[in-house]
Structure formats: C-alpha cells, structure tokens
Amino acid sequence: MKKYFAFIWIFVLVFIDQFTKFLAKTNLMNKDPITIIKGVFELQYLENTGAAFGMLQDRILLFVIITVVTVIAILYLYSRIPYEKHFTPLRYILIFIMAGAIGNCIDRVVNQYVIDFLYIKLIDFPIFNIADCYVSISAVLLVLLLLFYYKEDDLEFLKKAEKDERKMKGKDI
C-alpha cells in the first residue's frame, strides 16, 4: 500500500483542484466577482495563459515540459526518501507540489490556459487557484523544513543517490 499512497493523494488533490476550477468556470465566468470578505477576499474568474503573476504568456509547451521534468524529478526524489516517520513532512510536501504542477498542467493542455479564481483584494494579490496554493505553501514549508527541521545527516539519502548515479556512469570507482 505504501507504493500507492502518494498516487492516491495526488489523484485526490488534483481532483479537488480540477473540481474547484470547474465550479469557478460554471459559477464565475462572465459574472461579477463574489465577495467573501468585503474589501479582503473575492472569488473572481480569470483565464491565465502565463505563469505566476501572468509571466511568460502563451508558452504552453514550455510549461508542459517544465511540469514533466518537475514531476520526474519529484518522483525520483520521492523514491529515494527513506520510509521513516521523520520524513513524512517531506513526503507530503512533494505530493502537494506534484499535485499542483499536474493540476495546472491539465488546464494548460485541455484549455490552453489556467483557471484562476481566488483574489486577495486587500493587498491586490494576483488571482490564483488551489493548485497554486499547493505549490506555494509547500515550497515555503520545504524551505522551513530544510532550514529548521532536517539536519545535514538527515539528507544523506540524497548524497547516496548522487554517488549511485556516478557509479552507474563509471565516474566513481
């Protein structure tokens, strides 16, 4: 069951992301924003053909390639993490990052844009979605874990992976 744990979670998280985007498209498209907290938070429909903050507009193939490389790298890293309770936070963070990347990639491939709908009006923050939350919050948590929770010795499994790669390439005898 351990093998499938990550895939089940990724599927559930991607489903939540896609379902909320479906709801946004159905209930917000071509309509006025819905105020949740006046002057603070709204639901507002936006079709984003770029990346974060609207950068790199209409570069769908680039985003798909980046997503595929990211997913492969995360799967590789995830497979190297020891099955110990100490590494559970790291496992969950990688699951959320992968789910966010896949969720937005699905939009880019299917729609040619990403559906964004969460708007923090108070600080005029760019409109975003659930997949963006997965990636952003997980990235911050990853940095905090690496700075304050995991010690250098905890990450020896990464060095072992590098050494194994060098052996396979014949560079380490």
C-alpha positions as CSV (number, residue, x, y, z in Angstrom):
1,M,0.0,0.0,0.0
2,K,3.0,2.3,0.6
3,K,3.7,2.3,-3.1
4,Y,0.3,3.7,-4.0
5,F,-0.1,6.1,-1.1
6,A,1.4,9.1,-3.0
7,F,-0.5,8.4,-6.2
8,I,-3.8,8.2,-4.3
9,W,-3.1,11.5,-2.6
10,I,-2.0,13.1,-5.8
11,F,-5.2,11.9,-7.5
12,V,-7.4,13.3,-4.7
13,L,-5.6,16.7,-4.6
14,V,-5.7,17.1,-8.4
15,F,-9.4,16.2,-8.3
16,I,-10.0,18.9,-5.7
17,D,-8.1,21.4,-7.8
18,Q,-9.9,20.5,-11.0
19,F,-13.3,20.4,-9.3
20,T,-12.8,23.9,-7.8
21,K,-11.8,25.2,-11.3
22,F,-14.9,23.6,-12.8
23,L,-17.0,25.3,-10.1
24,A,-15.3,28.6,-10.8
25,K,-15.9,28.4,-14.6
26,T,-19.5,27.4,-14.0
27,N,-20.3,30.0,-11.4
28,L,-18.0,32.9,-12.0
29,M,-17.3,33.1,-15.7
30,N,-18.7,36.3,-17.3
31,K,-20.2,37.3,-13.9
32,D,-19.3,39.9,-11.3
33,P,-16.9,38.8,-8.5
34,I,-18.4,37.2,-5.4
35,T,-17.3,38.9,-2.3
36,I,-16.4,36.6,0.6
37,I,-15.0,39.2,3.0
38,K,-15.7,42.7,1.8
39,G,-12.5,44.5,0.8
40,V,-10.4,41.5,1.6
41,F,-11.2,38.4,-0.4
42,E,-13.2,37.6,-3.5
43,L,-13.9,34.9,-6.0
44,Q,-13.2,36.2,-9.5
45,Y,-12.8,34.3,-12.7
46,L,-9.6,34.7,-14.8
47,E,-8.1,32.7,-17.7
48,N,-4.3,32.9,-17.2
49,T,-2.2,31.9,-20.3
50,G,1.0,32.6,-18.4
51,A,2.8,31.5,-15.2
52,A,2.8,33.2,-11.8
53,F,1.8,36.8,-11.9
54,G,1.0,36.4,-15.6
55,M,4.6,36.0,-16.7
56,L,5.5,34.1,-19.9
57,Q,2.1,34.4,-21.6
58,D,1.1,31.8,-24.1
59,R,4.2,29.5,-23.6
60,I,2.1,26.3,-23.1
61,L,4.7,23.9,-24.5
62,L,7.4,25.4,-22.2
63,F,5.1,24.9,-19.1
64,V,4.3,21.3,-20.1
65,I,8.0,20.5,-20.5
66,I,8.8,22.1,-17.1
67,T,5.9,20.2,-15.5
68,V,7.1,16.8,-16.9
69,V,10.7,17.5,-15.8
70,T,9.5,18.6,-12.4
71,V,7.2,15.5,-11.9
72,I,10.0,13.2,-13.0
73,A,12.5,14.8,-10.6
74,I,10.0,14.7,-7.7
75,L,9.2,11.1,-8.4
76,Y,12.9,10.2,-8.4
77,L,13.5,12.2,-5.1
78,Y,10.3,10.7,-3.5
79,S,11.5,7.2,-4.3
80,R,14.8,7.9,-2.5
81,I,13.3,9.2,0.7
82,P,13.6,6.6,3.5
83,Y,10.3,5.2,4.8
84,E,10.7,6.7,8.3
85,K,8.3,8.8,10.2
86,H,10.9,11.6,10.3
87,F,10.5,12.1,6.6
88,T,6.7,12.2,6.5
89,P,6.5,16.0,6.2
90,L,8.9,15.9,3.2
91,R,6.8,13.2,1.5
92,Y,3.6,15.3,1.9
93,I,5.3,18.4,0.6
94,L,6.5,16.7,-2.5
95,I,3.0,15.2,-3.0
96,F,1.4,18.6,-2.8
97,I,4.0,20.2,-5.2
98,M,3.4,17.4,-7.7
99,A,-0.4,17.7,-7.5
100,G,-0.2,21.5,-8.0
101,A,2.0,21.1,-11.0
102,I,-0.2,18.4,-12.5
103,G,-3.4,20.4,-11.8
104,N,-2.2,23.5,-13.7
105,C,-0.7,21.4,-16.5
106,I,-4.0,19.7,-17.1
107,D,-5.6,23.2,-17.5
108,R,-2.9,24.3,-20.0
109,V,-3.2,21.1,-22.1
110,V,-7.0,21.0,-22.1
111,N,-7.9,24.7,-22.1
112,Q,-4.7,26.4,-23.3
113,Y,-5.0,28.5,-20.1
114,V,-5.1,28.0,-16.3
115,I,-8.3,28.9,-14.5
116,D,-7.7,31.3,-11.5
117,F,-10.4,32.5,-9.2
118,L,-9.1,33.3,-5.7
119,Y,-8.4,37.0,-5.2
120,I,-7.0,38.7,-2.1
121,K,-8.3,42.2,-2.7
122,L,-6.8,43.7,0.5
123,I,-3.3,43.5,-0.9
124,D,-4.3,43.4,-4.6
125,F,-2.5,40.0,-4.9
126,P,-2.7,38.4,-8.4
127,I,-5.6,36.0,-8.8
128,F,-4.7,32.4,-8.2
129,N,-6.1,28.9,-7.7
130,I,-5.9,25.8,-5.5
131,A,-3.0,24.2,-7.4
132,D,-1.1,27.5,-6.9
133,C,-1.7,27.2,-3.2
134,Y,-0.4,23.6,-3.1
135,V,2.8,24.6,-4.8
136,S,3.4,28.0,-3.0
137,I,2.6,26.8,0.5
138,S,4.6,23.6,0.0
139,A,7.6,25.5,-1.3
140,V,7.6,27.7,1.8
141,L,7.2,24.7,4.1
142,L,10.0,22.9,2.3
143,V,12.4,25.8,2.9
144,L,11.4,26.0,6.5
145,L,11.9,22.2,6.9
146,L,15.3,22.4,5.3
147,L,16.4,25.3,7.4
148,F,15.0,24.3,10.8
149,Y,13.9,20.6,10.9
150,Y,16.2,18.4,8.8
151,K,19.8,18.3,9.6
152,E,22.6,17.6,7.1
153,D,22.8,14.0,8.2
154,D,19.0,13.5,7.6
155,L,19.6,14.2,3.9
156,E,22.3,11.6,3.4
157,F,19.9,9.7,1.1
158,L,20.4,12.5,-1.4
159,K,24.2,12.1,-1.4
160,K,23.8,8.3,-1.8
161,A,21.6,9.0,-4.8
162,E,24.4,11.2,-6.3
163,K,27.0,8.5,-5.6
164,D,24.9,5.8,-7.2
165,E,24.5,7.9,-10.3
166,R,28.2,8.5,-10.6
167,K,28.8,4.7,-10.2
168,M,26.3,4.0,-13.0
169,K,28.1,6.4,-15.3
170,G,31.5,4.9,-14.4
171,K,32.9,8.1,-12.7
172,D,33.2,6.7,-9.2
173,I,35.4,3.6,-8.7
